[in-house]
Amino acid sequence: IKSVKEQLLRQGASGVLMSGSGPTVFGLFTDQNKADKAMQAIGRHSRWNAYPVEIINENNYLGY
């Protein structure tokens, strides 16, 4: 978990947390290019999976 968090921070995440008791770790990015590079970096590790998601808030909530 520590190595995943460190990798995300090295790639420019504004913040990194583990969800619950694991195994999910997520990083928050304000820059799409940095997020894309982080996805590539995480994808190089055979034991890790990375999935891009978009944060939903009142400005981009679709209502369903």
N, CA, C and O of each residue as an XYZ file, in Angstrom:
256
protein
N       0.829     -1.186      0.000
C       0.000      0.000      0.000
C       0.872      1.247      0.000
O       0.607      2.211     -0.717
N       1.909      1.206      0.813
C       2.809      2.360      0.887
C       3.454      2.644     -0.469
O       3.569      3.804     -0.866
N       3.870      1.613     -1.171
C       4.540      1.824     -2.460
C       3.578      2.381     -3.509
O       3.987      3.183     -4.348
N       2.322      1.975     -3.478
C       1.337      2.523     -4.412
C       1.107      4.003     -4.107
O       1.077      4.832     -5.016
N       0.945      4.327     -2.831
C       0.742      5.719     -2.438
C       1.932      6.578     -2.849
O       1.758      7.683     -3.364
N       3.129      6.075     -2.624
C       4.332      6.821     -2.999
C       4.402      7.032     -4.503
O       4.776      8.110     -4.965
N       4.044      6.009     -5.267
C       4.066      6.120     -6.730
C       3.090      7.189     -7.204
O       3.427      7.987     -8.078
N       1.892      7.216     -6.643
C       0.911      8.223     -7.037
C       1.388      9.632     -6.685
O       1.207     10.561     -7.472
N       1.983      9.794     -5.533
C       2.510     11.104     -5.151
C       3.644     11.529     -6.069
O       3.727     12.696     -6.450
N       4.524     10.590     -6.430
C       5.625     10.896     -7.362
C       5.089     11.342     -8.720
O       5.718     12.140     -9.415
N       3.925     10.821     -9.089
C       3.334     11.159    -10.380
C       2.529     12.450    -10.342
O       1.977     12.863    -11.362
N       2.452     13.097     -9.170
C       1.818     14.404     -9.093
C       0.430     14.451     -8.483
O      -0.277     15.446     -8.645
N       0.022     13.396     -7.783
C      -1.287     13.425     -7.127
C      -1.316     14.522     -6.067
O      -0.335     14.735     -5.355
N      -2.441     15.210     -5.972
C      -2.614     16.239     -4.941
C      -2.837     15.611     -3.577
O      -2.494     16.199     -2.552
N      -3.403     14.432     -3.566
C      -3.654     13.693     -2.336
C      -3.800     12.222     -2.644
O      -4.210     11.851     -3.744
N      -3.466     11.376     -1.677
C      -3.535      9.928     -1.852
C      -4.068      9.315     -0.561
O      -3.611      9.656      0.530
N      -5.038      8.407     -0.690
C      -5.619      7.738      0.471
C      -5.922      6.286      0.162
O      -6.014      5.891     -1.000
N      -6.078      5.495      1.215
C      -6.550      4.128      1.089
C      -8.019      4.132      1.482
O      -8.401      4.788      2.452
N      -8.835      3.413      0.746
C     -10.254      3.345      1.023
C     -10.535      2.212      2.006
O     -10.249      1.049      1.721
N     -11.090      2.554      3.154
C     -11.426      1.543      4.159
C     -10.194      0.794      4.625
O      -9.146      1.391      4.870
N     -10.329     -0.517      4.743
C      -9.212     -1.349      5.186
C      -8.434     -1.903      3.999
O      -7.577     -2.769      4.174
N      -8.713     -1.430      2.829
C      -8.004     -1.839      1.627
C      -8.875     -2.745      0.792
O      -9.991     -3.058      1.206
N      -8.432     -3.166     -0.326
C      -7.131     -2.960     -0.951
C      -7.084     -1.769     -1.909
O      -6.163     -1.674     -2.721
N      -8.048     -0.869     -1.832
C      -8.120      0.229     -2.783
C      -7.357      1.451     -2.300
O      -7.547      1.922     -1.179
N      -6.487      1.955     -3.172
C      -5.757      3.197     -2.929
C      -6.105      4.121     -4.085
O      -6.140      3.698     -5.241
N      -6.362      5.384     -3.768
C      -6.701      6.311     -4.837
C      -5.923      7.609     -4.698
O      -5.552      8.035     -3.604
N      -5.695      8.217     -5.852
C      -5.017      9.504     -5.893
C      -5.906     10.529     -6.574
O      -6.645     10.202     -7.503
N      -5.835     11.754     -6.116
C      -6.606     12.846     -6.708
C      -5.676     13.720     -7.531
O      -4.626     14.156     -7.061
N      -6.088     13.967     -8.777
C      -5.279     14.754     -9.697
C      -6.089     15.938    -10.216
O      -7.273     15.796    -10.523
N      -5.464     17.085    -10.314
C      -6.100     18.257    -10.913
C      -5.628     18.459    -12.351
O      -6.136     19.328    -13.059
N      -4.673     17.669    -12.772
C      -4.092     17.785    -14.111
C      -4.267     16.451    -14.842
O      -3.766     15.422    -14.390
N      -4.977     16.473    -15.969
C      -5.263     15.249    -16.719
C      -3.994     14.560    -17.202
O      -3.916     13.332    -17.182
N      -2.997     15.331    -17.636
C      -1.749     14.732    -18.118
C      -1.034     13.967    -17.008
O      -0.510     12.877    -17.241
N      -1.011     14.531    -15.808
C      -0.390     13.839    -14.677
C      -1.164     12.571    -14.330
O      -0.571     11.543    -14.004
N      -2.475     12.652    -14.402
C      -3.295     11.467    -14.131
C      -3.022     10.371    -15.156
O      -2.922      9.198    -14.797
N      -2.900     10.743    -16.421
C      -2.601      9.769    -17.477
C      -1.236      9.115    -17.252
O      -1.093      7.903    -17.412
N      -0.243      9.909    -16.885
C       1.092      9.364    -16.624
C       1.076      8.434    -15.412
O       1.774      7.420    -15.395
N       0.287      8.778    -14.408
C       0.169      7.911    -13.237
C      -0.465      6.580    -13.618
O      -0.035      5.530    -13.141
N      -1.479      6.613    -14.469
C      -2.119      5.375    -14.938
C      -1.094      4.487    -15.637
O      -1.072      3.275    -15.423
N      -0.260      5.077    -16.457
C       0.766      4.309    -17.162
C       1.772      3.730    -16.178
O       2.164      2.569    -16.304
N       2.191      4.522    -15.203
C       3.172      4.061    -14.219
C       2.606      2.918    -13.378
O       3.283      1.917    -13.146
N       1.379      3.069    -12.930
C       0.744      2.019    -12.124
C       0.554      0.761    -12.971
O       0.720     -0.353    -12.474
N       0.212      0.933    -14.232
C      -0.017     -0.200    -15.126
C       1.221     -1.044    -15.386
O       1.097     -2.190    -15.819
N       2.401     -0.515    -15.135
C       3.639     -1.274    -15.345
C       3.858     -2.340    -14.283
O       4.658     -3.254    -14.479
N       3.155     -2.234    -13.160
C       3.297     -3.195    -12.065
C       2.288     -4.319    -12.263
O       1.082     -4.078    -12.324
N       2.787     -5.543    -12.363
C       1.923     -6.680    -12.687
C       0.894     -6.982    -11.603
O      -0.117     -7.622    -11.890
N       1.120     -6.540    -10.370
C       0.192     -6.846     -9.286
C      -0.811     -5.723     -9.032
O      -1.692     -5.873     -8.186
N      -0.700     -4.622     -9.733
C      -1.579     -3.473     -9.500
C      -2.505     -3.263    -10.688
O      -2.122     -3.509    -11.832
N      -3.703     -2.815    -10.420
C      -4.654     -2.416    -11.455
C      -4.993     -0.951    -11.237
O      -5.087     -0.494    -10.098
N      -5.176     -0.225    -12.313
C      -5.520      1.194    -12.205
C      -6.756      1.468    -13.059
O      -6.882      0.961    -14.174
N      -7.655      2.270    -12.521
C      -8.884      2.621    -13.208
C      -9.122      4.122    -13.083
O      -9.167      4.645    -11.970
N      -9.274      4.819    -14.197
C      -9.556      6.251    -14.121
C     -11.036      6.471    -13.787
O     -11.909      5.779    -14.311
N     -11.296      7.416    -12.933
C     -12.674      7.793    -12.610
C     -12.767      9.313    -12.559
O     -11.765     10.009    -12.396
N     -13.970      9.803    -12.698
C     -14.202     11.243    -12.608
C     -15.009     11.514    -11.350
O     -15.966     10.800    -11.048
N     -14.624     12.535    -10.629
C     -15.355     12.920     -9.429
C     -16.661     13.585     -9.842
O     -16.674     14.480    -10.687
N     -17.752     13.140     -9.241
C     -19.056     13.731     -9.509
C     -19.370     14.724     -8.397
O     -19.311     14.386     -7.215
N     -19.700     15.933     -8.783
C     -20.117     16.950     -7.816
C     -21.317     17.685     -8.370
O     -21.845     17.303     -9.414
N     -21.754     18.715     -7.703
C     -22.964     19.425     -8.129
C     -22.821     20.065     -9.508
O     -23.825     20.383    -10.144
N     -21.592     20.258     -9.977
C     -21.384     20.877    -11.286
C     -21.455     19.886    -12.442
O     -21.699     20.284    -13.581
N     -21.244     18.598    -12.164
C     -21.275     17.631    -13.267
C     -22.119     16.396    -12.939
O     -21.944     15.351    -13.566
N     -23.019     16.497    -11.981
C     -23.914     15.394    -11.624
C     -24.974     15.240    -12.690
O     -25.620     16.216    -13.071
N     -25.163     14.014    -13.182
C     -26.099     13.769    -14.274
C     -27.515     13.468    -13.783
O     -28.445     13.451    -14.589
N     -27.698     13.232    -12.502
C     -29.032     13.045    -11.963
C     -29.562     11.619    -11.996
O     -30.760     11.396    -11.815
N     -28.675     10.648    -12.227
C     -29.123      9.248    -12.151
C     -28.074      8.372    -11.565
O     -28.283      7.167    -11.428
